[in-house]
Amino acid sequence: MFGRDGDKAGLALLFEGLGAALRDALIITAVCALVAVAVNAWLHPEGIPFIAKQEYETLVPCPEPGGEVTAMQSSDGRIRAPETFVVDARKAGDFRAWHLDRAMNVTYDYLDPIPEKVIRMLVRNIARSRAQLVVVYGDGDDPDTGEQLGREISGKGIKNVFFVKGGAPALKERAGGGS
């Protein structure tokens, strides 16, 4: 073991090594700061301010995409009316397993936006059908894919867009008709 003098020598070596590391870190920080100030002055004509002139908004609510959509109960007779355009927002496999008659499948995925081309085609089909209202049903979860797709459709200028509260599970429970 070290004696008292050995401990002091070991501590001195340790602090000497830390001192050199601290010195090097300060030098690197100073050089990086000078380079940042030079780049800010050279590349940005108006410069990025060092001190904010006004407070930054860090928590800004996300805008809700789309337009108005109204909830509709699965028992509403208008869902199966001939003047209603029906859209199924579930995955293709779920659509193949069960869907309402005349339903068109447009899968809505929260993480994968629907291509603009598909939305335009859907809106065109709705307009051509001369439907008096559009009913969208989804998975019935919270949030419901039917409600979200309905908002996108409504946001493209289509009026009288409804979503089925409870989605496909509620419609299947009523079992009024489908493929």
Secondary structure as GFF3:
##gff-version 3
##sequence-region A 1 179
A	DSSP	alpha_helix	4	43	.	.	.	ID=ss1
A	DSSP	beta_strand	70	72	.	.	.	ID=ss2
A	DSSP	three_ten_helix	77	80	.	.	.	ID=ss3
A	DSSP	beta_strand	84	88	.	.	.	ID=ss4
A	DSSP	alpha_helix	92	97	.	.	.	ID=ss5
A	DSSP	beta_strand	104	105	.	.	.	ID=ss6
A	DSSP	alpha_helix	116	129	.	.	.	ID=ss7
A	DSSP	beta_strand	133	137	.	.	.	ID=ss8
A	DSSP	alpha_helix	145	155	.	.	.	ID=ss9
A	DSSP	beta_strand	161	164	.	.	.	ID=ss10
A	DSSP	alpha_helix	167	174	.	.	.	ID=ss11
###
